[in-house]
Amino acid sequence: MKSLLDISVILRSRDDFYILTHKNPDGDTIGSAYALCRALQKMGKRAKVLCSDEIPNKYKFIAKCAEGEDFEPRFIISVDVASTNQFEGALLRYSGSVDLCIDHHMTNKNYADITFVDAMSASASEIIYALIKILGVQIDEEIASCLYVGLATDTGCFKYSNVTAQTHKIAADLIEKGIDLGKINKILFDTKPKRLISLEMLIYKSLEYFFQYRCAIIVVTLDMMKKTGVSENELEGIASIPRSIEGVDVGVTIREKQSGIYRVSVRTQEDVNAVSICEEFGGGGHACAAGFTFEGDIDDLRSEILGVIKEKIKV
Amino acid sequence: MKSLLDISVILRSRDDFYILTHKNPDGDTIGSAYALCRALQKMGKRAKVLCSDEIPNKYKFIAKCAEGEDFEPRFIISVDVASTNQFEGALLRYSGSVDLCIDHHMTNKNYADITFVDAMSASASEIIYALIKILGVQIDEEIASCLYVGLATDTGCFKYSNVTAQTHKIAADLIEKGIDLGKINKILFDTKPKRLISLEMLIYKSLEYFFQYRCAIIVVTLDMMKKTGVSENELEGIASIPRSIEGVDVGVTIREKQSGIYRVSVRTQEDVNAVSICEEFGGGGHACAAGFTFEGDIDDLRSEILGVIKEKIKV
């Protein structure tokens, strides 16, 4: 694997960068993409972030930091994108031509010419932080805000078990760049639209337990979304609800994407591997947080996933 | 004000310490008390933590780190206790005889012989961390766990606007002492008893908005607690619910303590001062999180506090 130093040498010698993010963009893919984009721009390069979906409202404030003119790309980078099936829409055309992929998913599919994966990093933003340091670009308040958003969202605000001392050290450094920490955390973690409260009440009503309360499943249907007015990109934190219930080892969130198509998120305690569950359905992710897409009947989905979980938690 | 260095000299010269915590103990008063207790014990001193209430289950794991024999105190310390009306039951007898108070509340009443207040510290545990460093005691895993609990709980896991770069630097250092971060965060922030979900649903039903949705009030009655089986010390996070709703500047949580006695928590956005609201009722706290106790009829309480809030938010 090439080192970040090797990569910094390559980036210095190239220009006209497109930086690709994954579909259903979260704070880490957006934060690391815009941080890198602005850093490259500060080096006098042309760089642009591409996202197949609309950027969720709460992340829009960071997208302002690296606007620029249009140009044809001559070097394609992806950040926080484990596999080309994380590309959608306008980004699909780049699936076969990614020059550099920077990621922190152990399950990275190695689809790029150069791949840098550090699975010990809690967020892709931590890697981008190190890369920007090596590139010698000064981290200004805007870059710091982007990286902080990535760091904080991928760790549930420093709560998940992926957090390391390094995560906190980087956070301290970013705060010293003058970011508006109170405002950012408020936007990311402490602002719940009223409609989301209505949806959560419906979700709690859908809650079902299995295997002596060791598994909990919640369902979010299109009908529930319509009734409450909640949009797709507001559902980010929902998947952590079932596992957060005391005693639950495997939390499953089933989201109806279209009639007959479901996105399933699996969150597990440390002694159960979420990837090993999701791989049975062609999905992937991290040891404690993984997912897959299912086409078919929801009752089949439910019984199939319960079958797999039963085996994995050795009921 | 005496410096932490002065205080370290005094502690070195004394022995037989009682360390007092505040009523309704939270992670910071418990964490900083046990960290200091263990540090003093490691210096060969006798030290003991006193708490008027039972320690909440989720904090019991840290209380194990500093057990010891019984003895009569010759030096009384309080930590994270802003006022002697934070003492209750068996601790009331020490109200007039606290030798040293270490605190981070701006509203500290200066009731001790020696008072050290640093209102810039997000938690009392940050001050105790600095003090232990000055005392020259090595921070072992147990002390680090105590301090981390204090740091993390008083900042909503590094979410609140009181967090500084220093908070994260200390967290990084504590993590390097080998604490079981994943387990601790899980216990503190990601384990919700099923009964708490039932209570939250009742709470959301009680939710009322005032002043064009700028103020939200929730009520927790004794009847709701009885119905769901939730105990007093499980309510710690409840007070943050109303303010976390989008657009709400002042969130009020009314908890019925006994028939006709209510504990009111006020949480505000940065442009409204929670203390100035609660002081009208004889309470206090921090700029964005304060509280008071009210005796009387809940309808009177509601109309009185709405009157004060209306004035403060200049409707």
Interface residues (C-beta under 8 A of the other chain):
Chain A: G156 C157 F158 K159 Y160 S161 V163 T164 A165 Q166 T167 H168 K169 A171 A172 D173 I175 E176 L181 G182 N185 K186 F189 D190 T191 K192 P193 K194 I197 E200 M201 Y204 L207 Y213 S240 R243 S244 I245 E246 G247 Q269 E270
Chain B: G156 C157 F158 K159 Y160 S161 V163 T164 A165 Q166 T167 H168 K169 A171 A172 D173 I175 E176 L181 G182 N185 K186 F189 D190 T191 K192 P193 K194 I197 E200 M201 Y204 L207 Y213 S240 R243 S244 I245 E246 G247 Q269 E270
